[in-house]
């Protein structure tokens, strides 16, 4: 391809996908940025990069990978090596910048004192302690004064080993020392929810230390990470930031034949499938199944989308070596319909957006069809070599999370419960009878610290039932929760089938006797359950208790939130004349006597016990 | 993009430089001053070094590049011909 060749939108964006050629990304940074800025619906964020080395290349690459995730960053960069001074001396430019995220780009070059040769173990430990104190003082100041989420590199390793292999276990060895520090960084991360590690020890190992450091870049530019290694570094940081904004994919949609096992179950029969330890390819399929099972265990929903007779498809899972079992799947589509149709149905059945799905199929024609017809669905170029499937999924960082919360672990079981709810529904004369039989209880109360992470996650990934599509960081949510100038409510719903988790949130800004709604959203997994009415009842109660007489509801139309265009009208709000196509305002008299709208949900403000899912 | 495995010509290099700087294809002619170029920054410089190293297997010491003031100087360093 020459530069004169016309490149299409998807051609150029493919550069950011597996396998990423770092040189190409560097060269085409301007065209990539231009193309990425054309997308709509970008979430703004403010990132301060505090560097222990040069950071401008890190910033430029990070910008690309964030834009590719739908996040538009504004950056602050510290002066060269000023990461500590900027914080300790409260650089006014940094303080005024008010970052949402602070990324501390430090490396082994920034260790202040390595142990002396053959220093006693106790003295080495004292050094570890002193180094930790130095870093902790920064983290604590960032956290208390700036309230930002912190992303901190752990330590990579130097290329040279003056002590040879002794470096690894001699207490004064540099490698041993760096590993001790990494272990202490990890301890700190475990105790601080808004402190996240960017694991450059792993990244540098993956890239290889020579390629990671490069030979001349440190001396000539004080780049601790070579330009080409800056690409995977930026990709990794972007994945962490994506997880902070709750933009993690939720569901893995899998083909069956030659994707989860070798062979075609309908033709070859289950006994002849290539799956198991006795065959090299069979072993690779087994390992891929194990990887998928791990994803399922941590809350990623699995779905099948296969061209097969359903009975044949199901029989495949009866193979004695199959690690995946039928009950691991939240949705199962095996038929001869076009895959895009099946995938749409999967999203509907699971009540999640198409942009929450990742589709894996060994057949390039199917991939291309799905990518073309459902651009919201992530379709990695998985190839046809099963031994690389997991590697491609890992590389794209679809399922990066900043922590595992109970709701994640419950999710897979929730979706199988949801399937039970649907089949249960068909036995009722009317919908009201069905709702009533669900024995629903909603815990609705002002934002509480225990739910902070889940509320943030929900706010940042809900697109459809979302009246304003405003995004917030967990620091902002924490501030709002404590500010008497706001009314906040979250809603958690349980029913006879189990716990639906925290599914709704709203934020209103108090202006005298008026409450202006900044945010109202609900997870689509509880659509048509009257949960929005329960939230409305609770909101009116809050308003009346606080002397608020008027509620102004705001609806900002987006590409995805058409389903709530009638939300305020449905609740009896009157449309205000100041409304425009970009922003509608609706008014409700909150002082009038209120009788509860929901008939099917019992409300409580007390924390419900975590209900084991059926 | 320049074809892998083949040494870059002067024309290839100028086209790649257009790309790196986000300029319209065919903008650079070879006699421009680097400082006056739109989008000239450290990332552009570093991307050019990576390009010369990977495509033409030329080891350019960054110090040499810092000494360059025109596009023509860079072409000389990258040892492109034609």
HADDOCK unambig.tbl for C-alpha pairs under 7 A between the chains (distance, minus, plus):
assign (segid A and resid 1 and name CA) (segid B and resid 1 and name CA) 5.32 0.50 0.50
assign (segid A and resid 2 and name CA) (segid B and resid 1 and name CA) 4.68 0.50 0.50
assign (segid A and resid 2 and name CA) (segid B and resid 2 and name CA) 6.24 0.50 0.50
assign (segid A and resid 3 and name CA) (segid B and resid 1 and name CA) 5.43 0.50 0.50
assign (segid A and resid 3 and name CA) (segid B and resid 15 and name CA) 6.48 0.50 0.50
assign (segid A and resid 4 and name CA) (segid B and resid 25 and name CA) 6.92 0.50 0.50
assign (segid A and resid 23 and name CA) (segid B and resid 50 and name CA) 6.77 0.50 0.50
assign (segid A and resid 23 and name CA) (segid B and resid 51 and name CA) 6.89 0.50 0.50
assign (segid A and resid 26 and name CA) (segid B and resid 47 and name CA) 5.74 0.50 0.50
assign (segid A and resid 27 and name CA) (segid B and resid 19 and name CA) 6.45 0.50 0.50
assign (segid A and resid 27 and name CA) (segid B and resid 20 and name CA) 4.61 0.50 0.50
assign (segid A and resid 27 and name CA) (segid B and resid 47 and name CA) 6.00 0.50 0.50
assign (segid A and resid 28 and name CA) (segid B and resid 19 and name CA) 5.98 0.50 0.50
assign (segid A and resid 28 and name CA) (segid B and resid 20 and name CA) 5.70 0.50 0.50
assign (segid A and resid 29 and name CA) (segid B and resid 20 and name CA) 6.85 0.50 0.50
assign (segid A and resid 30 and name CA) (segid B and resid 20 and name CA) 6.89 0.50 0.50
assign (segid A and resid 30 and name CA) (segid B and resid 21 and name CA) 6.82 0.50 0.50
assign (segid A and resid 30 and name CA) (segid B and resid 22 and name CA) 4.86 0.50 0.50
assign (segid A and resid 31 and name CA) (segid B and resid 22 and name CA) 6.16 0.50 0.50
assign (segid A and resid 57 and name CA) (segid B and resid 43 and name CA) 5.70 0.50 0.50
assign (segid A and resid 220 and name CA) (segid B and resid 62 and name CA) 6.15 0.50 0.50
assign (segid A and resid 220 and name CA) (segid B and resid 63 and name CA) 6.86 0.50 0.50
